[in-house]
Amino acid sequence: MAKIKSVYVCSECGAEHSKWQGQCSECGNWNCLTETIAQAASRHNKLPRHEGYSGHLSEVQTLDQINLEKLPRIHTGSQELDRVLGGGIVAGSAVLIGGHPGAGKSTLLLQILCELAERMPALYVTGEESLQQVAMRAKRLGLPDKNLQLLSETSVEAICETARKLKPRILVVDSIQVVHVEDIQSAPGGVSQVRESAAYLTRFAKQNNIAVFLIGHVTKDGNLAGPKVLEHMIDCSIMLEGNNDSRFRTLRVQKNRFGAVNELGVFAMTDKGLLEVKNPSAIFLSRSEEVSAGSVVMVIWEGTRPLLVEIQALVDDSQLSHPRRVAVGLDQNRLAMLLAVLHRHGGLQVGDQDVFANVVGGVKVNETSADLALLLAIVSSFRNRILSPELVVFGEVGLSGEIRPVPSGQERLYEAAKHGFKKAIVPFSNRPKSKLEGMEVIAVKNLSEALIAMS
């Protein structure tokens, strides 16, 4: 009898090792190797020689022979979700939606499927909840429940066999961590089961032209469980973010083969489920009537649209030998770098001060256009000088103190003017070609000019 061979797979990066070790040599994480059985291709992977991954005969074509017609999209009825997906659902695509427990992943997809079921066949497969629980949620949210088909199953083979008979256009599997492939001996949720289940469902989606949504859980670090073993299989990866104490949820796309990356959708959690927020800037700009020092509005670019958010800074005397640098919604290392630039090129020493920075509304800012706004908020708090509530700021700050341009500067200014802002401090290269009616635009080349403009 052949000996069963085991390998150890990293749950963080997906790297395989021949023996167990405390640290993964590929990504450097500790205690992340799990044992799994190294098996040959299972029977569901053995396609006939003439069949490809998509299930049809592959032919060699030249570039001019390829049909460039736009892929047909299925509109979900939610403009925010359609924007994140790149314009709607693409038939035959595999979409992975992750998020913390209670973020609203199941609620959002149940809402979408109940609406789509009125127009086309749809199947919702639950492996974590009973059919009664799903029906109770739909009734509580007041969703149409006559046409949506439900299935409680954890076997991938059984799910696909049922889908072949019902022929739905949309299939939701809740969740990828609880389903299993019968040929794999490991427990559901393991690296092997998650990888094989996702591969089986993705292949089924492309062979039958069915859009498949997979719900995934996140780890304690906030990352999607098993991201490296799934990201190359799926077409779109989306994270539903939001704190339990906040009623707003953000839907951020991390990978999309059919649309823009880093697109953002905003929803509000209500007693009727997740409702889309069509003007998110108005929510994030709900400032108090009395504006205090250390607060300024910046314009960030999320996917295909500008977004106005408020950034706050607090500078206070430190009682510690090593002053604290705390950034919420921002890169903490970049905060430390900008403080060094402020000292060297702005003449402001905050080395003995605690510095706290926060983006209001729970938004995570990943782009460098927030540099200038962050520094002006820090200076405002340190000098206890209130900035005008009609001021908006954006720009990247270089290590030599220069203010570098950011993409889509004109669109950012138009968005700020639309919300009633009268003054803007922007990089010199982003100055408007024509005067904006009702807005004074101050174009600066370096940090010293920006500090003078804010006074």
C-alpha positions in Angstrom: 0.0 0.0 0.0 1.4 3.4 -1.0 2.5 5.6 1.8 0.3 8.7 2.3 2.5 11.8 1.8 1.9 14.9 3.9 2.9 18.5 3.3 2.7 21.6 5.5 0.9 24.6 4.0 1.2 28.2 5.3 -2.2 29.6 6.0 -1.0 33.1 5.4 0.8 32.9 2.0 0.0 29.4 0.8 3.6 28.2 0.5 4.2 24.5 0.9 6.9 22.9 3.1 8.0 19.3 3.2 8.2 19.3 7.1 6.8 21.3 9.9 8.7 24.4 11.2 7.8 27.2 13.5 8.3 30.0 10.9 7.3 30.1 7.3 10.4 30.7 5.2 8.4 32.5 2.5 6.4 35.1 4.4 8.1 35.1 7.9 4.9 34.4 9.9 5.1 32.1 12.9 2.9 29.1 13.8 1.0 29.3 10.5 1.9 25.9 9.0 -0.9 23.3 8.9 -0.6 19.7 7.8 -2.4 18.5 4.8 -2.3 15.4 2.5 -0.6 15.8 -0.8 -2.8 14.1 -3.3 -2.8 13.7 -7.0 -5.5 15.5 -9.0 -8.9 14.4 -7.8 -11.5 13.0 -10.1 -13.3 16.3 -10.5 -10.0 17.9 -11.8 -9.6 15.2 -14.5 -11.1 17.0 -17.5 -10.9 15.4 -20.9 -7.8 16.3 -22.9 -9.7 18.6 -25.3 -11.4 20.6 -22.5 -9.8 23.6 -21.0 -10.5 25.4 -17.7 -13.6 27.1 -19.0 -15.0 23.8 -20.3 -14.9 24.4 -24.1 -12.4 23.7 -26.9 -9.6 26.2 -27.0 -8.6 27.6 -30.4 -5.6 29.8 -31.4 -6.6 33.2 -32.5 -4.8 36.4 -33.5 -5.5 39.7 -31.7 -7.7 41.1 -34.5 -10.0 38.0 -34.4 -10.9 38.4 -30.8 -14.4 39.8 -30.1 -14.1 43.0 -28.2 -17.8 43.5 -27.5 -18.5 44.6 -24.0 -19.3 41.9 -21.5 -23.0 41.8 -20.7 -23.6 42.9 -17.1 -26.4 41.9 -14.7 -27.5 44.9 -12.7 -28.1 44.1 -9.0 -30.4 47.0 -8.3 -27.8 48.6 -6.0 -25.7 51.3 -7.6 -23.0 51.1 -4.9 -22.5 47.3 -5.5 -22.6 47.7 -9.2 -19.9 50.4 -9.0 -17.7 48.1 -6.9 -18.2 45.2 -9.3 -17.3 47.4 -12.3 -20.8 48.0 -13.6 -22.6 44.9 -12.6 -22.3 41.1 -12.3 -20.5 39.3 -15.1 -21.9 35.9 -16.0 -19.5 33.1 -15.3 -17.5 35.2 -12.8 -16.4 34.1 -9.3 -16.7 36.8 -6.6 -15.3 36.5 -3.0 -16.9 38.7 -0.3 -15.1 38.8 3.0 -15.6 40.6 6.3 -15.9 40.4 10.1 -18.7 38.4 11.7 -21.8 40.7 11.8 -20.5 43.0 9.1 -23.5 42.2 6.9 -22.1 39.9 4.2 -25.0 37.4 4.4 -27.6 40.3 4.7 -26.3 42.1 1.7 -26.2 39.1 -0.6 -29.6 37.9 0.6 -31.1 41.4 -0.2 -29.5 41.3 -3.7 -30.6 37.8 -4.4 -34.2 38.3 -3.3 -34.4 41.3 -5.7 -32.7 39.4 -8.6 -34.9 36.4 -8.1 -37.8 38.5 -9.3 -36.1 38.7 -12.7 -34.1 35.5 -13.0 -33.5 32.2 -11.3 -31.2 32.5 -8.3 -30.0 30.0 -5.7 -28.8 30.7 -2.1 -26.8 27.9 -0.5 -26.3 28.2 3.3 -23.9 25.9 5.2 -23.8 27.8 8.5 -27.5 28.6 9.1 -30.7 26.7 8.8 -33.3 27.4 6.1 -35.5 28.8 8.9 -32.9 31.3 10.0 -32.5 32.6 6.5 -36.3 32.8 6.0 -36.7 34.7 9.3 -34.0 37.2 8.3 -35.7 37.8 4.9 -39.1 38.3 6.6 -37.6 40.7 9.1 -36.1 42.8 6.4 -39.3 42.7 4.4 -37.7 41.1 1.3 -39.7 39.4 -1.5 -39.4 35.7 -0.7 -41.5 33.9 -3.3 -38.9 33.2 -6.0 -35.6 32.8 -4.3 -34.5 29.1 -4.0 -32.7 28.0 -0.8 -30.5 25.0 -0.2 -28.8 23.9 3.0 -25.8 21.9 2.0 -22.0 21.7 2.6 -20.9 19.2 0.0 -19.5 21.0 -3.1 -20.4 18.2 -5.4 -24.0 18.2 -4.1 -24.2 22.0 -4.5 -23.0 21.9 -8.1 -25.3 18.9 -9.0 -28.3 20.8 -7.7 -27.3 23.9 -9.6 -27.0 21.9 -12.8 -30.6 20.9 -12.4 -32.0 24.3 -11.4 -29.8 26.3 -13.8 -29.7 29.5 -11.7 -27.9 32.6 -13.1 -26.7 33.6 -9.7 -25.3 31.3 -7.0 -24.3 32.3 -3.5 -22.4 29.9 -1.2 -22.3 30.9 2.5 -19.5 30.3 3.3 -16.4 28.9 1.6 -15.0 27.9 5.0 -17.7 25.3 5.8 -18.1 23.6 2.4 -16.0 20.6 1.6 -14.9 18.4 -1.3 -15.4 14.7 -0.7 -12.0 13.6 -2.2 -10.1 15.7 0.4 -9.6 14.1 3.8 -8.9 17.2 5.8 -11.6 19.1 7.8 -13.6 22.0 6.3 -11.9 25.3 6.7 -8.4 23.9 6.1 -6.1 25.2 3.4 -6.7 22.1 1.2 -10.5 22.2 1.5 -10.7 25.9 0.9 -8.5 25.8 -2.1 -10.1 22.7 -3.7 -13.7 24.0 -3.0 -13.0 27.4 -4.5 -11.3 25.8 -7.5 -14.3 23.4 -8.0 -16.9 26.2 -7.7 -14.9 28.6 -9.9 -14.6 25.9 -12.6 -18.3 25.2 -12.4 -19.1 28.9 -12.7 -17.1 29.2 -15.9 -18.3 26.0 -17.5 -22.0 26.8 -16.9 -21.9 30.6 -17.3 -23.2 31.1 -13.7 -22.1 34.0 -11.5 -20.9 32.5 -8.2 -20.6 34.6 -4.9 -18.4 33.1 -2.2 -18.7 34.4 1.4 -15.4 34.3 3.4 -14.5 34.9 7.0 -11.5 37.0 8.2 -8.7 36.2 10.6 -8.1 37.9 13.9 -5.7 40.3 12.0 -8.5 41.4 9.8 -7.3 39.6 6.7 -9.4 37.2 4.6 -8.7 33.6 5.7 -6.5 31.9 3.1 -6.1 34.9 0.8 -3.1 33.7 -1.1 -4.6 30.3 -2.0 -7.8 31.9 -3.3 -6.8 35.2 -4.9 -5.4 33.6 -8.2 -8.6 31.5 -8.7 -11.3 34.1 -8.3 -12.2 37.1 -10.5 -13.1 39.6 -7.9 -12.2 40.0 -4.2 -14.3 42.4 -2.0 -14.0 43.3 1.6 -17.0 44.5 3.7 -15.5 46.8 6.4 -17.0 48.5 9.3 -17.0 48.6 13.1 -19.8 47.0 15.1 -20.4 50.4 16.8 -20.8 52.2 13.5 -23.9 52.0 11.3 -21.9 52.6 8.1 -20.3 49.8 6.1 -17.8 50.3 3.3 -17.5 47.8 0.4 -13.9 47.9 -1.0 -12.7 45.9 -3.9 -9.2 44.5 -3.8 -9.0 42.6 -7.0 -11.3 42.9 -10.1 -10.7 41.4 -13.5 -13.7 43.3 -14.9 -13.4 46.8 -13.4 -11.3 49.3 -11.4 -9.4 48.2 -8.2 -9.8 50.1 -4.9 -13.4 51.1 -5.8 -15.5 52.0 -2.8 -19.2 51.5 -2.0 -20.8 52.9 1.2 -23.9 51.4 2.9 -25.8 52.2 6.1 -26.9 49.4 8.4 -30.6 49.9 9.3 -33.4 47.7 10.6 -34.3 47.1 6.9 -30.8 45.8 6.1 -28.0 47.5 4.2 -29.1 50.6 2.4 -26.8 52.3 -0.1 -25.5 55.8 0.5 -25.5 57.7 -2.7 -23.6 60.7 -1.4 -21.0 59.5 1.1 -19.2 62.8 1.3 -22.2 64.4 3.0 -22.0 61.7 5.7 -18.3 61.9 6.4 -18.5 65.7 6.5 -21.1 65.9 9.2 -19.0 68.2 11.3 -20.0 69.8 14.6 -21.2 73.4 14.5 -18.2 74.5 16.6 -15.0 73.7 14.6 -12.0 73.1 16.8 -8.3 73.3 16.1 -6.6 70.2 14.5 -9.4 69.6 12.0 -9.4 69.9 8.2 -11.2 68.5 5.3 -9.3 66.6 2.5 -10.3 65.1 -0.8 -9.2 61.5 -1.4 -9.8 59.5 -4.6 -11.6 56.1 -4.2 -11.7 54.1 -7.4 -13.5 56.3 -9.9 -14.8 59.1 -7.7 -13.6 61.7 -5.2 -14.5 61.5 -1.5 -14.4 64.3 1.0 -13.5 63.3 4.5 -12.4 65.1 7.7 -9.0 64.4 9.2 -8.3 65.3 12.9 -5.0 65.6 14.7 -4.2 66.1 18.4 -0.8 67.2 19.6 -0.2 67.2 23.4 2.7 67.1 25.9 4.0 63.6 26.4 4.6 62.1 29.8 6.6 59.2 28.4 10.2 59.0 27.4 9.1 57.9 24.0 6.2 60.0 22.7 3.4 58.1 21.1 2.5 58.2 17.4 -1.0 56.9 16.8 -2.7 56.8 13.4 -6.3 55.5 12.9 -7.2 55.1 9.3 -3.7 56.2 8.1 -0.3 54.6 7.8 1.5 55.0 11.1 5.0 54.8 9.4 4.0 57.6 7.0 2.9 59.7 10.0 6.4 59.3 11.6 8.0 60.3 8.2 5.8 63.4 7.8 6.7 64.5 11.3 10.4 64.4 10.4 9.7 66.4 7.2 7.7 69.0 9.3 10.7 69.4 11.6 13.3 69.6 8.9 11.5 71.8 6.3 8.7 73.4 8.4 10.7 74.4 11.5 8.2 72.7 13.9 9.6 70.4 16.6 7.1 67.9 18.0 9.6 65.3 19.2 8.5 65.7 22.8 4.8 65.6 21.9 2.2 62.8 21.6 0.7 62.9 18.1 -2.7 61.3 17.4 -4.3 61.3 13.9 -7.7 60.0 13.0 -9.8 59.9 9.8 -13.5 60.6 10.8 -16.1 58.0 9.8 -13.8 54.9 9.9 -12.5 55.5 6.4 -9.1 54.0 5.6 -6.9 56.2 3.5 -4.3 54.4 1.5 -3.2 57.1 -0.9 -0.6 59.8 -0.4 -2.9 62.8 -1.2 -3.7 63.0 2.5 -0.1 64.1 3.4 -0.6 67.8 3.2 -3.9 67.8 5.1 -2.4 65.7 7.8 0.5 68.1 8.4 -1.8 71.1 8.4 -4.1 69.4 11.0 -1.0 68.7 13.1 0.2 72.3 12.9 -3.3 73.6 13.7 -3.5 71.5 16.8 0.0 72.3 18.0 -0.5 76.0 17.6 -4.1 75.8 18.7 -5.2 77.7 15.6 -8.6 76.9 14.0 -8.6 76.4 10.3 -11.5 77.7 8.2 -14.4 75.3 7.9 -14.6 76.3 4.2 -11.0 75.1 3.6 -10.2 71.9 1.7 -6.6 70.5 1.3 -4.9 67.7 -0.7 -1.4 67.0 -1.9 1.5 64.6 -1.5 4.5 65.8 0.6 8.0 64.7 -0.5 11.0 64.1 1.8 12.6 67.4 0.6 9.5 69.3 1.6 8.1 69.7 -1.9 4.4 69.4 -2.6 3.9 66.9 -5.3 0.8 66.6 -7.6 -1.9 63.9 -7.2 -4.0 62.3 -9.8 -7.4 63.7 -10.8 -6.8 67.1 -9.2 -9.4 68.9 -11.2 -12.2 66.4 -10.3 -11.3 66.8 -6.6 -11.7 70.6 -6.8 -15.0 70.3 -8.6 -16.3 67.9 -5.8 -15.2 70.3 -3.1 -16.8 73.3 -4.9 -20.0 71.2 -5.2 -20.2 70.8 -1.4 -19.7 74.5 -0.8 -16.0 74.9 0.0 -14.7 78.4 -0.7 -10.9 77.9 -0.3 -8.4 75.2 -1.3 -4.7 74.5 -0.8 -3.4 72.3 -3.6 -0.1 71.4 -5.2 1.1 73.9 -7.8 0.8 71.3 -10.6 -2.8 70.7 -9.7 -3.9 74.3 -10.0 -7.0 74.7 -12.2 -6.5 75.9 -15.8 -9.6 78.2 -15.4 -10.9 80.0 -12.4 -13.4 78.1 -10.3 -16.4 80.2 -9.5 -16.8 80.8 -5.8 -13.6 79.1 -4.8 -10.1 80.6 -4.0 -7.4 78.1 -5.0 -4.0 78.5 -3.5 -1.3 76.5 -5.3 1.8 75.8 -3.3 5.2 74.3 -4.3 6.6 73.4 -0.9 5.7 73.0 2.8 6.8 76.5 3.8 4.3 78.0 1.3 1.5 75.8 2.6 2.2 76.8 6.2 2.0 80.5 5.2 -1.2 79.9 3.2 -3.0 78.3 6.2 -2.3 81.3 8.5 
